[in-house]
Amino acid sequence: MAEAATIKVSLNDIAKLIDHSLLHPTMTDAEVDEGLQIARKYNVAAACVKPYSIPAALAALQGTDVLICAVIGFPHGNSTTSVKVIEAGEAVVAGAHEVDMVVNVGKVLGGDWEYVRDEIKAVNDIVVGTSTIDDTAVGQRGALKVIFENDYLQEHHIVKLCQICTEVGVDFVKTSTGYGFVKQGNGMYSYKGATIPHLRLMKASCGPGVKIKAAGGIRTLDELLYVLSLGVSRVGATATVAIMDEARRRGITDESAEFPLKLSQDTKGGVY
């Protein structure tokens, strides 16, 4: 089947696809505050922050419908399950509407699927409010996004994780942290992040109730619109200003209208 040549979007559609990422390890409080003002200005879907920044995000985003998303077990996913549960619960109590959790990648690669499932379920139960910490409910229902870190995985790992997340009933599966660097043959470290083949695989492998978040390497309007056409519901991005400004320059407005999909053949077959 031929892929669509256009997609119907508005500026708000694009903004509400973006989780504005404020996760670099060197970010100062001032830089986080600047990023939160960007999230507010463009009215994105969510501001994605480290847990200690939740109070700052609450203050900066007051009066908007921009969600606060906190990362836990980030970026390597190696905390114990109990620590991830506590971290997720504290994040929700502090005011986070969403939680992005990194799986235990070593357990995934080792095929310890019972551990992986139990951990995802334990964190999901806390985030969605069906479980408690020390007999204390953590508040309103939140949304969990489970980060796979696809650069480390083979396709069968990705498929199995999608099946587990569907069974558990999580809200989102997510490709990457943006920090999953893999050592190359020349000794340098790099990552691919969200790739089109992986996004298609995740979409095909998840149940209808599980949404897809693409993260890592999506930096242009054309890349964002293309993954939207594949069925992605959120994009983790640091290039929010560039994407939104490009959308305005190219004629996307507050009114929903057809817009051409433009992506090179090389990019369609590989990564961003």
C-alpha positions as CSV (number, residue, x, y, z in Angstrom):
1,M,0.0,0.0,0.0
2,A,1.4,3.4,-0.9
3,E,2.1,5.8,1.9
4,A,0.0,9.0,2.2
5,A,1.5,12.1,0.6
6,T,-0.1,14.5,2.9
7,I,-1.2,14.8,6.5
8,K,-3.9,17.0,8.1
9,V,-2.4,19.1,10.9
10,S,-2.6,22.4,12.8
11,L,-0.1,24.2,14.9
12,N,-1.8,22.9,18.0
13,D,-1.7,19.3,16.7
14,I,2.1,19.6,16.3
15,A,2.6,21.2,19.7
16,K,0.5,18.5,21.4
17,L,2.6,15.8,19.9
18,I,5.7,17.2,21.7
19,D,7.1,16.2,25.1
20,H,9.7,19.0,25.5
21,S,12.8,17.3,26.9
22,L,14.7,18.9,29.8
23,L,16.8,15.9,30.7
24,H,20.5,16.7,29.8
25,P,22.6,15.9,32.9
26,T,24.4,19.3,32.8
27,M,21.2,21.4,32.8
28,T,21.2,24.1,35.5
29,D,18.1,25.3,37.3
30,A,18.2,28.4,35.1
31,E,18.3,26.3,32.0
32,V,15.5,24.2,33.2
33,D,13.4,27.3,33.9
34,E,14.2,28.6,30.4
35,G,13.0,25.3,28.9
36,L,9.8,25.3,31.0
37,Q,9.0,28.8,29.5
38,I,9.5,27.3,26.1
39,A,7.0,24.5,27.0
40,R,4.6,27.1,28.2
41,K,5.0,29.4,25.2
42,Y,4.3,26.7,22.7
43,N,1.7,24.9,24.8
44,V,3.3,21.5,24.1
45,A,1.9,18.2,25.4
46,A,4.3,17.9,28.3
47,A,7.5,19.1,29.8
48,C,9.7,16.1,30.5
49,V,11.9,16.7,33.6
50,K,14.1,15.0,36.2
51,P,12.2,14.4,39.4
52,Y,13.8,17.2,41.4
53,S,12.5,19.7,38.8
54,I,8.8,18.8,39.4
55,P,8.2,21.8,41.8
56,A,9.7,24.2,39.3
57,A,7.6,22.8,36.5
58,L,4.4,23.1,38.6
59,A,5.2,26.8,39.2
60,A,6.2,27.6,35.6
61,L,3.3,25.8,34.0
62,Q,0.5,26.9,36.4
63,G,-2.6,27.9,34.4
64,T,-1.7,25.9,31.3
65,D,-2.7,22.4,30.2
66,V,0.9,21.4,29.6
67,L,1.5,18.1,31.5
68,I,4.5,17.4,33.7
69,C,6.3,14.2,32.9
70,A,9.0,12.9,35.2
71,V,11.6,10.3,34.3
72,I,12.5,7.5,36.7
73,G,15.3,4.9,36.6
74,F,16.8,7.3,34.1
75,P,18.7,6.8,31.9
76,H,20.0,3.2,32.4
77,G,17.0,1.5,34.1
78,N,19.2,-0.3,36.7
79,S,17.5,0.7,39.9
80,T,15.8,-2.1,41.9
81,T,12.1,-2.5,41.3
82,S,11.3,-1.2,44.8
83,V,13.3,2.0,44.2
84,K,11.6,2.6,40.8
85,V,8.2,2.2,42.6
86,I,9.2,4.7,45.3
87,E,10.6,7.1,42.8
88,A,7.4,6.9,40.6
89,G,5.2,7.3,43.6
90,E,7.1,10.3,44.8
91,A,6.9,11.9,41.4
92,V,3.2,11.5,41.2
93,V,2.7,12.8,44.7
94,A,4.9,15.8,43.8
95,G,2.6,16.6,40.9
96,A,3.8,14.7,37.9
97,H,0.9,13.7,35.5
98,E,3.1,11.2,33.6
99,V,6.1,9.0,34.3
100,D,8.7,7.7,31.8
101,M,10.4,4.6,33.2
102,V,13.4,2.9,31.7
103,V,13.2,-0.9,31.7
104,N,16.0,-3.1,33.1
105,V,17.8,-3.6,29.8
106,G,20.1,-6.3,31.2
107,K,17.0,-8.3,32.3
108,V,15.4,-7.8,28.9
109,L,18.6,-9.0,27.1
110,G,18.8,-12.0,29.4
111,G,15.3,-13.0,28.7
112,D,14.1,-12.7,32.4
113,W,10.6,-11.8,31.2
114,E,8.9,-12.5,34.5
115,Y,11.1,-9.9,36.2
116,V,10.6,-7.4,33.4
117,R,6.8,-7.9,33.5
118,D,6.6,-7.7,37.3
119,E,8.6,-4.5,37.4
120,I,6.5,-2.8,34.7
121,K,3.3,-3.8,36.4
122,A,4.5,-2.6,39.8
123,V,5.4,0.8,38.5
124,N,2.3,1.0,36.4
125,D,0.1,0.2,39.4
126,I,1.6,3.1,41.3
127,V,1.3,5.6,38.5
128,V,-2.3,4.7,37.6
129,G,-3.3,4.7,41.3
130,T,-4.2,1.1,41.8
131,S,-1.5,0.5,44.3
132,T,-0.1,2.4,47.3
133,I,3.2,3.2,49.1
134,D,3.1,2.5,52.8
135,D,-0.7,2.3,52.6
136,T,-0.8,5.8,51.2
137,A,-2.5,6.4,47.8
138,V,-0.4,8.4,45.4
139,G,-3.3,10.5,44.0
140,Q,-5.0,10.9,40.6
141,R,-4.4,8.5,37.8
142,G,-1.3,9.2,35.8
143,A,0.1,7.7,32.6
144,L,3.2,5.5,32.4
145,K,5.5,5.4,29.4
146,V,7.9,2.5,29.3
147,I,11.2,3.2,27.7
148,F,12.8,0.3,25.8
149,E,16.1,1.8,24.7
150,N,15.9,0.1,21.3
151,D,19.5,0.7,20.4
152,Y,20.5,-2.1,22.8
153,L,17.8,-4.5,21.6
154,Q,17.0,-6.9,18.8
155,E,13.6,-7.0,17.1
156,H,12.4,-10.0,19.2
157,H,13.1,-8.1,22.4
158,I,11.0,-5.1,21.2
159,V,8.1,-7.4,20.2
160,K,8.1,-9.1,23.5
161,L,8.2,-5.8,25.4
162,C,5.3,-4.5,23.4
163,Q,3.4,-7.7,24.2
164,I,4.1,-7.3,28.0
165,C,3.2,-3.6,28.0
166,T,-0.1,-4.5,26.2
167,E,-0.8,-7.2,28.7
168,V,-0.1,-4.9,31.7
169,G,-2.1,-2.1,30.2
170,V,0.5,0.7,30.1
171,D,-0.4,3.9,28.3
172,F,2.7,4.3,26.2
173,V,5.8,2.5,24.9
174,K,8.8,4.7,24.1
175,T,11.8,4.0,21.9
176,S,14.7,5.6,23.7
177,T,16.0,7.8,26.4
178,G,18.2,9.8,24.0
179,Y,21.2,8.8,26.1
180,G,21.5,5.1,25.1
181,F,24.9,5.4,23.6
182,V,26.4,2.3,22.0
183,K,30.2,1.7,21.6
184,Q,31.1,1.6,17.9
185,G,33.9,-0.3,16.3
186,N,36.1,2.8,16.3
187,G,35.7,3.2,20.0
188,M,33.3,6.2,19.7
189,Y,29.8,6.1,21.2
190,S,26.7,7.0,19.3
191,Y,23.0,6.2,19.2
192,K,20.2,6.0,16.6
193,G,17.2,6.7,18.8
194,A,13.9,6.5,17.1
195,T,14.1,4.7,13.7
196,I,11.3,4.2,11.2
197,P,11.6,0.3,11.2
198,H,11.4,0.2,15.0
199,L,8.4,2.5,15.1
200,R,6.6,0.4,12.6
201,L,7.5,-2.7,14.5
202,M,6.2,-1.2,17.8
203,K,3.0,-0.1,16.2
204,A,2.4,-3.5,14.8
205,S,3.3,-5.3,18.1
206,C,1.2,-3.3,20.6
207,G,-2.4,-3.6,21.3
208,P,-4.8,-0.8,20.3
209,G,-4.8,0.7,23.8
210,V,-1.0,1.3,23.9
211,K,0.3,4.5,22.3
212,I,3.8,5.1,20.8
213,K,6.3,7.7,21.9
214,A,9.3,8.3,19.6
215,A,12.4,9.8,21.2
216,G,15.9,10.4,20.1
217,G,17.0,12.2,17.0
218,I,13.7,13.8,15.8
219,R,14.8,17.4,15.2
220,T,12.9,18.7,12.1
221,L,9.3,19.3,11.2
222,D,9.4,16.8,8.4
223,E,10.7,14.1,10.7
224,L,8.0,14.8,13.3
225,L,5.2,14.8,10.7
226,Y,6.4,11.6,9.2
227,V,6.4,9.7,12.5
228,L,2.9,11.2,13.2
229,S,1.8,9.6,9.9
230,L,3.1,6.2,11.2
231,G,0.8,6.4,14.2
232,V,3.1,7.9,16.8
233,S,1.2,9.9,19.5
234,R,4.1,11.7,21.2
235,V,7.6,12.8,20.3
236,G,10.3,13.5,22.8
237,A,12.2,16.6,21.5
238,T,14.8,19.2,22.5
239,A,14.3,21.0,19.1
240,T,10.8,22.3,20.0
241,V,11.5,25.9,19.1
242,A,13.0,25.0,15.7
243,I,10.1,22.6,14.9
244,M,7.4,25.0,15.8
245,D,9.0,28.0,14.1
246,E,9.5,26.0,11.0
247,A,5.9,25.0,11.0
248,R,4.8,28.7,11.1
249,R,7.3,29.6,8.3
250,R,6.0,26.8,6.1
251,G,2.4,27.9,6.4
252,I,0.9,25.7,9.1
253,T,-1.7,27.7,11.1
254,D,-4.2,27.3,13.9
255,E,-6.7,25.9,11.3
256,S,-6.2,22.2,10.5
257,A,-5.2,21.7,6.8
258,E,-3.5,19.2,4.6
259,F,0.3,19.5,4.6
260,P,2.8,17.5,2.4
261,L,4.9,14.8,3.9
262,K,8.5,15.2,2.8
263,L,11.2,12.8,3.7
264,S,14.1,11.5,1.7
265,Q,14.2,7.8,0.6
266,D,17.4,7.3,2.7
267,T,15.7,8.6,5.8
268,K,12.5,6.5,5.2
269,G,14.6,3.4,5.2
270,G,16.8,4.2,8.1
271,V,17.1,6.6,11.0
272,Y,16.7,10.3,11.5
